[in-house]
Amino acid sequence: MRTKKTIWFFVILVFVIPAIAWVGMDWYESRVQTLPVLGPATDSAGREWQHTIADFRLVNQEGDMVSAGEWKDKVVVVDFFFTHCPAICPKLTASLKKIQEQYRSSNRLLFCSFTVDPERDSATVLKQYAVRFGLDTRNWQLLTGRKKDIYKLARNSFMVVATDGDGGPTDFIHTEKLVLIDQQKRIRGYYTGTDDAAIQQLIADIKKLNVQD
């Protein structure tokens, strides 16, 4: 009898308790653990401040002018792409489609894809890209405008690259990062858009910002 009790104690100690602990930790990380607020915490003078995405006025795939004001009370997932990109950008688009499908019933989640080649990616070209990839654009904006404006946003607001540049003819940004923005236009996470594990993490982190799937 004592031997059986010892065996059960061993099973509980080695298998059951670690399994319960793992489930509890997984639930905590996916539902309870808060996301960090990213971005510089002080300005150039050393004063504390909260970094948020700067306002902008750009043109979407329908030719309509849009701004960051439309992000009020929304969670936004952002990427930077260009329509003639042969490899990485289609993967980023596919990842965003996967996230959109997960949260199809939500009206609190937006997707914004900024072209890094606005000279070639006009509104018409962006719309053709959306059609080619079968994008549901009801909550997905593909944005174009002045290159200098987009590159300034990429570097100073979304901080997706560490390189310097002025958005001139020889300046080029290409990144696999997806950026998660909360309802106050604060950066809450960066994710490799070509990595399946990172996409699953992003899907879980969106839920932490009170977006329901």
Stockholm file with secondary structure:
# STOCKHOLM 1.0

chainA/1-213         MRTKKTIWFFVILVFVIPAIAWVGMDWYESRVQTLPVLGPATDSAGREWQHTIADFRLVNQEGDMVSAGEWKDKVVVVDFFFTHCPAICPKLTASLKKIQEQYRSSNRLLFCSFTVDPERDSATVLKQYAVRFGLDTRNWQLLTGRKKDIYKLARNSFMVVATDGDGGPTDFIHTEKLVLIDQQKRIRGYYTGTDDAAIQQLIADIKKLNVQD
#=GR chainA/1-213 SS CHHHHHHHHHHIIIIIHHHHHHHHHHHIIIIISCCCCBSCSBCTTSCBCCCCCCCCEEECTTSCEEEGGGGTTCEEEEEEECTTCSSHHHHHHHHHHHHHHHTTTCSSEEEEEEESCTTTCCHHHHHHHHHHTTCCGGGEEEEBCCHHHHHHIIIIISCCCCCCCCSCTTCCCCCCEEEEECTTSCEEEEEETTCHHHHHHHHHHHHHTTCCC
#=GC SS_cons         CHHHHHHHHHHIIIIIHHHHHHHHHHHIIIIISCCCCBSCSBCTTSCBCCCCCCCCEEECTTSCEEEGGGGTTCEEEEEEECTTCSSHHHHHHHHHHHHHHHTTTCSSEEEEEEESCTTTCCHHHHHHHHHHTTCCGGGEEEEBCCHHHHHHIIIIISCCCCCCCCSCTTCCCCCCEEEEECTTSCEEEEEETTCHHHHHHHHHHHHHTTCCC
//
